[in-house]
Amino acid sequence: MSKYKIIFYRFLFFSALISIFIIAVLPSEKLSTTMKINDILNHSAAFITLSFLFSLSFKKTKSLYLFVSLAFYGILIETVQYFLPWRSCDLKDFLVDISAIIIFILINKLYKWRIKEFDRN
C-alpha cells in the first residue's frame, strides 16, 4: 500500500475518533432526533467504522491491539460521560462497542481466510 494511502486512512481514522468523541460529549438536546433514535445502532456503526478504519490505517497490527485500543476508547467515552451532567455513563453502550469491535474482527478474519483459500485454488 502506498505511503499516501496510509496517511489518508490515518487521517480518516483520527478524524472519526475526534468526531465520535465530540458527538459523545455534546448535550443530548444538541443532537438531532435521528441521532437519538437508536443508541445501539449508533454505537455499532461508530465502532465498526472505527475498526474498519483502524485496520486500514495500521495494516500490520494484530487484532488484539485493535480490540484493546478501541475498547479503551469506549471506556474513555463512557468515563467522560459519567462526569458530564448532561450525559450518562451506560455499561450497555460499552458492551455494544465491544460487540461491534468483535463482530468486525470476526468478519475481517473470515474475509482474509476466504481470500487466502480463493488464492490457493
C-alpha positions in Angstrom: 0.0 0.0 0.0 1.3 3.4 -0.9 2.5 5.9 1.8 -0.2 8.4 0.7 -3.0 5.9 1.1 -1.8 5.1 4.6 -1.7 8.8 5.5 -5.2 9.3 4.1 -6.6 6.3 6.0 -5.0 7.5 9.2 -6.4 11.0 8.6 -9.9 9.4 8.3 -9.4 7.2 11.4 -8.3 10.1 13.6 -11.0 12.4 12.2 -13.6 9.7 13.0 -12.1 9.3 16.5 -12.4 13.1 17.2 -15.8 13.4 15.6 -17.3 10.5 17.6 -15.8 11.9 20.8 -17.4 15.3 20.1 -20.8 13.8 19.4 -20.4 11.6 22.6 -19.9 14.7 24.8 -22.4 17.0 23.3 -25.6 17.6 25.4 -28.4 15.4 24.2 -30.5 18.4 23.3 -27.9 19.4 20.7 -28.2 16.1 18.9 -30.8 15.8 16.1 -33.8 13.4 16.6 -32.3 10.9 14.2 -29.1 10.8 16.2 -31.1 9.9 19.4 -33.4 7.3 17.8 -31.3 4.1 18.2 -28.4 4.3 20.5 -27.4 0.7 19.9 -27.3 1.3 16.1 -25.2 4.5 16.6 -22.7 2.7 18.8 -22.5 -0.3 16.5 -22.0 1.9 13.4 -19.4 4.1 15.1 -17.3 1.2 16.4 -17.5 -0.9 13.2 -16.4 2.1 11.2 -13.6 2.8 13.7 -12.5 -0.8 13.5 -12.5 -0.7 9.7 -10.5 2.5 9.5 -8.1 1.2 12.2 -7.5 -2.0 10.2 -6.8 0.1 7.0 -4.6 2.6 8.9 -2.5 0.0 10.7 -2.3 -3.0 8.4 0.3 -5.0 10.3 -1.3 -4.5 13.7 -2.8 -7.6 15.4 -6.5 -7.9 16.1 -5.8 -7.9 19.8 -4.3 -4.4 19.6 -7.2 -3.2 17.6 -9.6 -4.6 20.2 -7.7 -3.3 23.2 -7.2 0.2 21.7 -10.8 0.7 20.6 -12.2 -0.9 23.9 -10.1 1.6 25.8 -11.5 4.4 23.6 -15.0 3.1 24.5 -14.2 3.2 28.2 -12.8 6.7 27.8 -16.0 7.9 26.3 -18.2 6.4 29.0 -15.9 7.7 31.7 -16.1 11.2 30.3 -19.8 10.9 30.0 -20.0 9.9 33.7 -18.6 13.3 34.7 -20.8 15.3 32.4 -24.1 16.4 34.0 -25.9 16.3 30.6 -24.8 12.8 29.6 -24.8 9.5 31.4 -22.5 6.5 31.6 -24.1 3.3 30.4 -22.5 -0.2 30.6 -24.8 -1.3 27.8 -23.2 1.2 25.5 -19.7 -0.1 26.3 -20.9 -3.7 25.7 -22.3 -2.7 22.3 -19.0 -1.0 21.5 -17.1 -4.2 22.3 -19.6 -6.4 20.4 -19.2 -4.2 17.3 -15.4 -4.5 17.5 -15.6 -8.3 17.9 -18.0 -8.6 15.0 -15.7 -6.6 12.8 -12.7 -8.7 13.8 -14.5 -11.9 13.1 -15.8 -10.7 9.7 -12.4 -9.4 8.8 -10.7 -12.7 9.7 -13.3 -14.7 7.7 -12.8 -12.4 4.7 -9.0 -12.8 4.9 -9.3 -16.6 5.3 -11.7 -16.7 2.3 -9.3 -14.7 0.2 -6.4 -17.0 1.2 -8.5 -20.0 0.3 -9.5 -18.5 -3.0 -5.9 -17.7 -3.9 -4.8 -21.2 -3.0 -7.3 -22.7 -5.6 
